Amino acid sequence: MVTSQPTLRIRGTVLVGPEEVRDELWVVDGRVSFTAPVGIAARDVRTVSGWVLPGLVDAHCHVGLDAGGAVDRPTAQEQIIADRAAGALLLRDAGSPADTRWVDDRDDLPRLVRAGRHIARPRRYIRNYAAEVSPDGLVAEVVTQAGRGDGWVKLVGDWIDRGVGDLAPCWPADAAKAAIDAAHAAGARVTAHCFAEDSLADLVEAGIDCIEHATGLTEDTIPLFAARGVAIVPTLVNIATFEGIARGAEEKFPAYARHMRALHARRYDTVRAAHDAGIPIYVGTDAGGSLPHGLVAAEVAELRRAGLPAQAALSAATWSARAWLGHPALTEGAPADLVVYPADPRADVGVLAAPDLIVLRGHPVAR
């Protein structure tokens, strides 16, 4: 794969953290340094200028998955390369039936943090996606998926119940608590897909760590999330598809269609209220199901439209997201995963859509 380690000098504005800015960064032997190296000839140094951020994070995507289920390795590779080209160099795979361990052997691909396979009730999720179990089998499946993941397990917390014609919780509260306890005992955090309102309080009371989408947050559950420190990954670029989902379902399931439209209509208010309450928010695109990969800049822009300050929207894709997933940002000696932009992303997050330079593990990435 990668054989040589170029020395880079990056001058300009290095956004080390939300409040820490430096004017220079070096990449030496693939790692970040804030000290000029000794004994390297000027002709052997590549110098670039710009605004520097840590490699972006997509905290909810699906590598190895498309609308029909697991995809082959070449297709999965195309997906993760699309994320890399967008500057997303750390990915949390929020559920995939594909075996993507081969990614770990590739120094030229983003780091992948897996959540195993989705865990769902039988016939209560997308076909070919999930490990489907009844409530009495949930604990055992959570332990299995904790073994497949990298410190995360993903539940399907709610989905349409065709018997009632609307979104409904998938798990009894006692089953969810037992499963979350088992995951924690196995060293894994737990997240759950939740569109609607009704499953949220039970999952938070059961000790869940994160909720994906979280469109069902209300003035009753937002304080509960804030008090327990439960994170959300809003995936607003995916929530934009709710109108199409509602349109396709309204003839057979009118209540579900109305519900999806209502969740969509208040999406920005929901995210802004969550931020104002202090709920941790991270960037995720939900790419890999029906959406293409490489949408991280679009999701940051959506958080801004929801009313998050630029600094908070950027942090949700960089500093705080990396800390949450246990990976360093621009710290001395850290692997050099970074992106250089032609203008200040704090002034306009739209800059994220057009990076000048992407550096992965110390190597400039051809795009």
C-alpha positions as CSV (number, residue, x, y, z in Angstrom):
1,M,0.0,0.0,0.0
2,V,1.7,3.2,1.2
3,T,5.5,3.2,1.3
4,S,6.9,6.7,1.6
5,Q,6.2,9.3,4.3
6,P,6.4,12.9,2.9
7,T,7.2,15.8,5.1
8,L,4.6,18.6,5.0
9,R,4.6,22.1,6.4
10,I,1.2,23.6,6.6
11,R,1.0,27.3,7.3
12,G,-1.9,29.5,7.9
13,T,-4.7,28.8,10.5
14,V,-4.5,25.4,12.2
15,L,-7.8,24.9,14.1
16,V,-6.4,22.6,16.8
17,G,-9.6,22.8,18.8
18,P,-12.6,25.0,19.3
19,E,-10.5,27.6,21.2
20,E,-7.0,26.7,20.2
21,V,-5.5,28.0,16.9
22,R,-1.9,27.7,15.7
23,D,-0.2,29.2,12.7
24,E,1.8,26.1,11.6
25,L,1.7,22.4,11.6
26,W,4.2,19.8,10.4
27,V,3.6,16.3,9.2
28,V,6.7,14.2,9.9
29,D,6.8,10.4,9.5
30,G,3.0,10.4,9.1
31,R,2.4,12.2,12.4
32,V,1.4,15.7,13.6
33,S,4.2,17.9,15.0
34,F,4.2,21.5,16.0
35,T,8.0,21.6,16.0
36,A,10.0,22.0,12.9
37,P,12.0,18.8,12.2
38,V,15.8,18.9,12.3
39,G,18.0,17.7,9.5
40,I,15.4,17.7,6.7
41,A,16.5,19.7,3.6
42,A,14.1,22.4,2.4
43,R,13.8,20.7,-1.0
44,D,12.3,17.7,0.7
45,V,9.5,19.6,2.4
46,R,6.2,20.3,0.7
47,T,4.7,23.6,2.0
48,V,1.0,24.4,1.7
49,S,-1.2,27.1,3.1
50,G,-4.7,27.3,4.3
51,W,-7.2,26.6,7.1
52,V,-6.7,23.2,8.7
53,L,-9.2,21.0,10.5
54,P,-8.8,17.4,11.8
55,G,-10.1,14.8,9.4
56,L,-13.9,15.0,9.4
57,V,-16.1,12.4,11.1
58,D,-19.2,10.8,9.7
59,A,-20.6,9.2,12.8
60,H,-23.5,7.5,11.0
61,C,-22.9,5.7,7.7
62,H,-23.0,2.2,6.4
63,V,-20.0,0.8,4.5
64,G,-20.8,-2.3,2.6
65,L,-24.6,-1.7,2.4
66,D,-27.0,-0.4,-0.2
67,A,-30.8,-0.4,-0.6
68,G,-30.8,-4.1,-1.2
69,G,-28.5,-5.3,1.6
70,A,-24.8,-6.2,1.6
71,V,-22.7,-5.2,-1.4
72,D,-19.5,-6.7,-2.7
73,R,-16.0,-5.5,-1.8
74,P,-15.4,-3.3,-4.9
75,T,-18.7,-1.4,-4.2
76,A,-17.9,-1.0,-0.5
77,Q,-14.5,0.3,-1.5
78,E,-16.1,2.9,-3.8
79,Q,-18.3,4.0,-0.9
80,I,-15.5,4.5,1.6
81,I,-13.3,6.3,-1.1
82,A,-16.2,8.7,-1.7
83,D,-16.1,9.5,2.1
84,R,-12.4,10.0,1.9
85,A,-12.7,12.4,-1.0
86,A,-15.1,14.5,1.1
87,G,-12.5,14.7,3.9
88,A,-14.3,12.2,6.2
89,L,-11.4,10.2,7.5
90,L,-13.1,8.7,10.6
91,L,-16.4,6.8,10.1
92,R,-18.7,5.1,12.5
93,D,-20.5,2.3,10.6
94,A,-23.9,2.3,12.2
95,G,-24.9,-1.2,11.1
96,S,-23.9,-3.3,8.1
97,P,-24.4,-7.0,7.2
98,A,-21.1,-6.9,5.2
99,D,-17.8,-8.1,6.5
100,T,-15.6,-4.9,6.2
101,R,-12.6,-6.1,8.3
102,W,-10.5,-5.8,5.2
103,V,-10.6,-2.0,5.5
104,D,-8.4,-2.3,8.6
105,D,-5.5,-3.5,6.5
106,R,-5.7,-0.6,4.2
107,D,-3.6,2.4,5.2
108,D,-5.1,4.4,2.3
109,L,-8.7,4.2,3.6
110,P,-10.5,6.0,6.5
111,R,-10.6,4.5,9.9
112,L,-13.9,2.5,10.4
113,V,-15.6,2.1,13.8
114,R,-18.2,-0.6,13.5
115,A,-21.5,-1.3,15.3
116,G,-21.9,-4.8,14.0
117,R,-25.2,-5.5,12.3
118,H,-28.5,-3.8,13.0
119,I,-30.6,-5.7,15.5
120,A,-34.3,-5.6,14.8
121,R,-37.6,-7.4,15.5
122,P,-38.7,-9.8,12.8
123,R,-40.3,-8.0,9.8
124,R,-39.8,-4.7,11.6
125,Y,-37.0,-3.3,9.5
126,I,-35.6,-3.1,6.0
127,R,-35.2,-6.5,4.4
128,N,-31.7,-8.0,4.3
129,Y,-30.3,-5.4,6.7
130,A,-30.6,-6.7,10.2
131,A,-30.2,-9.7,12.5
132,E,-33.8,-10.2,13.4
133,V,-34.7,-11.5,16.8
134,S,-37.6,-11.6,19.2
135,P,-37.3,-9.8,22.6
136,D,-36.3,-13.0,24.4
137,G,-33.3,-13.4,22.0
138,L,-32.2,-9.8,22.2
139,V,-29.5,-10.1,24.9
140,A,-27.8,-13.0,23.1
141,E,-27.8,-11.1,19.8
142,V,-26.4,-8.0,21.4
143,V,-23.5,-10.0,22.8
144,T,-22.9,-11.5,19.3
145,Q,-22.9,-8.1,17.6
146,A,-20.7,-6.5,20.3
147,G,-18.2,-9.1,19.3
148,R,-18.5,-8.0,15.6
149,G,-18.3,-4.3,16.4
150,D,-15.6,-1.9,17.6
151,G,-17.2,-0.9,20.8
152,W,-20.7,-0.2,19.5
153,V,-24.0,-2.1,19.1
154,K,-27.0,-0.8,17.0
155,L,-30.6,-1.5,17.9
156,V,-33.6,-0.6,15.7
157,G,-35.6,1.2,18.4
158,D,-38.7,1.9,16.4
159,W,-40.2,1.2,13.0
160,I,-43.6,1.0,11.3
161,D,-45.9,-1.5,12.9
162,R,-48.3,-2.5,10.1
163,G,-50.8,-3.7,12.7
164,V,-51.3,-0.2,14.0
165,G,-50.4,1.7,10.8
166,D,-47.7,3.9,12.4
167,L,-44.3,4.0,13.9
168,A,-44.1,2.1,17.2
169,P,-41.4,0.9,19.6
170,C,-39.7,-2.4,18.8
171,W,-38.7,-3.6,22.3
172,P,-40.3,-3.9,25.7
173,A,-38.6,-1.7,28.3
174,D,-37.3,-4.6,30.3
175,A,-35.8,-6.3,27.2
176,A,-34.1,-3.1,26.2
177,K,-32.6,-2.6,29.6
178,A,-31.3,-6.2,29.8
179,A,-29.8,-5.8,26.3
180,I,-28.1,-2.5,27.0
181,D,-26.7,-3.9,30.3
182,A,-25.3,-6.9,28.4
183,A,-23.7,-4.6,25.8
184,H,-22.1,-2.5,28.5
185,A,-20.8,-5.6,30.3
186,A,-19.2,-6.6,27.0
187,G,-17.5,-3.3,26.7
188,A,-19.8,-1.8,24.0
189,R,-21.9,1.3,23.9
190,V,-25.4,1.1,22.4
191,T,-27.2,3.3,19.9
192,A,-30.6,3.0,18.4
193,H,-32.5,4.0,15.3
194,C,-35.5,6.1,16.5
195,F,-37.7,8.2,14.4
196,A,-40.7,8.6,16.7
197,E,-41.4,9.8,20.2
198,D,-42.6,6.7,22.1
199,S,-39.4,4.6,22.5
200,L,-37.1,7.4,23.7
201,A,-37.8,7.6,27.4
202,D,-37.6,3.9,27.9
203,L,-34.3,3.7,26.0
204,V,-32.7,6.5,28.0
205,E,-33.9,5.1,31.3
206,A,-32.4,1.7,30.2
207,G,-29.0,3.4,29.9
208,I,-28.6,3.9,26.1
209,D,-25.6,5.9,25.0
210,C,-26.9,7.5,21.7
211,I,-29.9,7.8,19.5
212,E,-29.8,8.0,15.7
213,H,-32.1,10.5,13.9
214,A,-33.9,11.5,17.1
215,T,-36.7,13.3,15.2
216,G,-39.1,12.3,18.0
217,L,-37.5,14.4,20.7
218,T,-39.9,16.6,22.6
219,E,-39.9,19.1,25.4
220,D,-40.5,16.1,27.8
221,T,-37.6,14.0,26.6
222,I,-35.0,16.7,25.7
223,P,-34.3,17.4,29.5
224,L,-34.0,13.6,30.1
225,F,-31.4,13.3,27.3
226,A,-29.5,16.3,28.6
227,A,-29.4,15.0,32.2
228,R,-28.2,11.6,31.2
229,G,-25.7,12.9,28.5
230,V,-27.3,10.8,25.8
231,A,-25.9,11.9,22.4
232,I,-27.9,12.3,19.2
233,V,-26.8,12.0,15.5
234,P,-29.6,13.8,13.6
235,T,-28.7,12.7,10.0
236,L,-30.6,15.7,8.6
237,V,-29.7,14.9,5.0
238,N,-31.5,11.6,5.5
239,I,-34.5,13.2,7.3
240,A,-35.0,15.2,4.1
241,T,-36.3,12.0,2.5
242,F,-39.3,11.8,4.8
243,E,-41.6,13.6,2.4
244,G,-40.9,11.0,-0.2
245,I,-41.4,8.1,2.3
246,A,-44.7,9.7,3.4
247,R,-45.9,10.1,-0.2
248,G,-45.3,6.5,-0.9
249,A,-47.0,5.2,2.2
250,E,-50.0,7.6,2.6
251,E,-52.6,5.4,0.7
252,K,-52.0,2.3,2.8
253,F,-50.8,3.9,6.0
254,P,-52.1,7.5,6.3
255,A,-51.3,7.9,10.0
256,Y,-47.7,6.9,9.4
257,A,-47.5,9.3,6.5
258,R,-48.9,12.2,8.6
259,H,-46.4,11.3,11.4
260,M,-43.4,11.3,9.1
261,R,-44.4,14.7,7.7
262,A,-44.8,16.1,11.1
263,L,-41.4,14.8,12.2
264,H,-39.9,16.3,9.1
265,A,-41.6,19.7,9.5
266,R,-40.1,20.2,13.0
267,R,-36.7,18.7,12.3
268,Y,-34.7,21.9,12.6
269,D,-36.6,23.1,15.7
270,T,-35.9,19.7,17.3
271,V,-32.1,19.8,16.7
272,R,-31.9,23.4,17.8
273,A,-33.7,22.7,21.0
274,A,-31.4,19.7,21.6
275,H,-28.4,21.9,21.2
276,D,-29.7,24.6,23.4
277,A,-30.3,22.0,26.1
278,G,-26.7,20.8,26.0
279,I,-27.3,17.4,24.3
280,P,-24.2,16.2,22.6
281,I,-24.7,16.3,18.8
282,Y,-22.5,14.6,16.2
283,V,-22.5,14.7,12.4
284,G,-23.8,11.6,10.5
285,T,-25.2,11.2,7.0
286,D,-26.8,7.8,7.0
287,A,-25.0,7.1,3.7
288,G,-25.0,3.6,2.3
289,G,-28.6,2.7,2.5
290,S,-30.5,4.9,0.0
291,L,-28.1,7.8,0.1
292,P,-24.6,8.1,-1.5
293,H,-21.5,8.4,0.5
294,G,-19.5,11.7,0.7
295,L,-22.2,13.9,2.2
296,V,-20.4,15.0,5.4
297,A,-20.2,18.7,4.3
298,A,-23.9,18.8,3.4
299,E,-24.8,17.5,6.9
300,V,-22.7,20.2,8.6
301,A,-24.5,22.7,6.5
302,E,-27.8,21.2,7.7
303,L,-26.8,21.7,11.3
304,R,-26.2,25.3,10.6
305,R,-29.6,25.6,9.0
306,A,-31.0,24.1,12.2
307,G,-29.5,27.0,14.1
308,L,-26.3,25.6,15.5
309,P,-23.5,28.1,15.7
310,A,-20.7,27.5,13.1
311,Q,-18.3,26.4,15.9
312,A,-20.7,23.8,17.2
313,A,-21.5,22.5,13.8
314,L,-17.8,22.1,13.0
315,S,-17.1,20.5,16.4
316,A,-19.8,18.0,15.7
317,A,-17.8,16.8,12.7
318,T,-14.3,17.2,14.1
319,W,-13.0,17.8,17.6
320,S,-15.8,16.6,19.8
321,A,-16.8,13.8,17.4
322,R,-13.2,12.4,17.4
323,A,-13.1,12.6,21.2
324,W,-16.4,10.8,21.5
325,L,-15.2,8.0,19.2
326,G,-11.8,7.8,21.0
327,H,-9.6,9.1,18.2
328,P,-7.2,12.0,18.5
329,A,-7.5,15.2,16.5
330,L,-4.6,17.6,15.8
331,T,-2.4,16.7,18.8
332,E,1.3,16.3,19.0
333,G,2.3,12.8,17.8
334,A,-1.2,11.9,16.5
335,P,-1.6,10.3,13.1
336,A,-1.8,13.1,10.6
337,D,-5.4,12.9,9.4
338,L,-6.4,16.4,8.4
339,V,-8.0,18.6,5.7
340,V,-6.8,21.9,4.4
341,Y,-9.3,24.5,3.1
342,P,-8.9,27.6,1.0
343,A,-11.0,29.8,3.4
344,D,-12.1,29.9,7.0
345,P,-14.8,27.2,7.7
346,R,-15.8,29.1,10.8
347,A,-17.0,32.0,8.6
348,D,-18.7,29.7,6.1
349,V,-19.1,26.0,6.7
350,G,-19.8,25.6,2.9
351,V,-16.0,25.7,2.5
352,L,-16.0,22.0,3.7
353,A,-17.5,20.9,0.4
354,A,-14.3,21.9,-1.5
355,P,-11.1,21.0,0.3
356,D,-7.7,22.0,-1.1
357,L,-5.8,19.1,0.4
358,I,-6.7,15.9,2.3
359,V,-4.0,14.1,4.3
360,L,-4.7,10.6,5.6
361,R,-2.1,9.0,7.9
362,G,0.4,11.5,6.8
363,H,-0.1,11.0,3.0
364,P,-1.8,13.5,0.7
365,V,-4.8,11.9,-0.9
366,A,-5.3,12.0,-4.7
367,R,-8.9,13.0,-5.5
